Amino acid sequence: MKIITLEEHFEIAEIKRAVARFLPVSQEHFYHPPTVQLEDLGASRLKEMDTMGVDVQVLSHTAAGIPLIPPAEAVALTRAINDQLAAAIHVHPDRFAGLATLPTPDPEAAAAELERSVNTLGFKGAMIHGRTNNRFLDDPSFRPILETAVALDVPIYLHPAPPPKAVWDVYYAGFDPAVSGSFATFGWGWHLDTGIHALRMILGGVFDRYPSLQLILGHWGEMIPFYLARFAEALTPATKQLQRPVADYFVQQMHVTPSGMFTLPPFMLTLQVLGADRILYSVDYPFQAGDHAKIFLENTPISSADKEKIAHGNAERLLKLSTTTSTT
């Protein structure tokens, strides 16, 4: 069974250093990323992919603070990121594909970079890391990005980012830094923040304006599937400006991946809510090891046809990937 994974990260050391010049120095060092694995786009990564049973990684650069820096610098650095990713894909076109990094502080430039990344570099969509200047994608300023994604017929992967400092301070502070940091980010907070981001896009009419726009959410839908019925029941009567029932936007214009959360209950819930056609696969490498990614999917109590959809078929369709890649 061929496996294509969509939330697989890399990082360029010089980009990280360049961005850091514009960011405040954090006093809370609660997490140390797997730097060596992030920076490798060669033999070591391919070996680990083989060990995991992953045939193709759809690569995206880590957030690295791009949404927080001045627009001119964001434009130059994202072009460098995308050019270097394209070069890595060129070396291993049967193993890697790409999602563009966009200079979201300048939405017009971000739209132009998305077009260049797709039409010139051959990328399959874009990844956006949370808010930019505390604005979500329902803000009208981001319409150039969304319009370009629709015109190019490529999806946007909405990745978590830490919540705003004011939210962090009220909701998550007061514990040991390691506890507060984990609670505010990968332990809870950024999943909630990303779910809010996607729901704001529904409530803001983004999907009425762009009815063919496709969004990808990690971590089994960032909490939305569990509460979708409640959310829809409560909000549908109030959202008289929307053209469809609230839940329809989620099940018709969003896809989800596990992001390395290989546990059966959320998978089965997501399958019941969305159906097999809207579930893609991801390891969240190298933040998650993924050494049992293939075993998890092979052992899920679903049909072989649905396993093939989730493993690779849905990704090939959504991202327009070649179906001829050999399996590992």
Secondary structure by P-SEA (a helix, b strand, c coil): cbbbbcccccccaaaaaaaaaaccccccccccccccccccccaaaaaaaaaaccccccccccccccccccaaaaaaaaaaaaaaaaaaaaaccccbbbbbbbccccaaaaaaaaaaaacccccccccccccccccccccccaaaaaaaaaaacbbbbbbbccccaaaaaaccccccaaaaaaaaccccaaaaaaaaaaaaaaaaccccccccbbbbbcccccccccaaaaaaaacccccccccccaaaaaaccbbbccccccccaaaaaaaaacccccbbbbcccccccccaaaaaaaaccccaaaaaaaacaaaaaaaccccccccc
